[in-house]
Amino acid sequence: MAACSFNMMFTYVYAGWEGTANDSRVLLDAIRKDDNFPMPPPGKYYVVDSGYPNMPGFLAPYRGERYHLRRFRGRGNHPRGAMELFNYRHSSLRNVIERCFGLLKARFPILKSMPPYLLGKQRRIPIACCAIHN
């Protein structure tokens, strides 16, 4: 799990869970166990995907409404209603983290196919890649 700023810099990385782990479990574990977890200040939010809970400081999209930017492209596909408009803008903002991870994986191919190192070493590799990226 990672957080990034709008200038595509990683601001927080929590590594060690397998890729199939539920997003909300990983987030709640980070909040509970990591004393350095940067909770957003009052009135500020992290834009999170639908796998995360909607809770104070974390803003997930509306479920059951169009979300991905490509679904809004083309004539007559503009957002209809407040929830679709919110999802459209949410998706635009979340695009930053997607681009950031795409850039990271292109720059560090080791992240695409992790060698069978011991778990402790595997956990440090994404953190090191994010630090070098920054």
Secondary structure, DSSP 8 states (H G I E B T S, - for coil): -EEE-TTS-EEEE---S-TTS-HHHHHHHHHHH-TT-----TT--EE--TTS--BTTEE---TTS--SGGGG-STT-S--SHHHHHHHHHHHHHHHHHHHHHHHHHH-GGGTS--S--HHHHHHHHHHHHHHH-
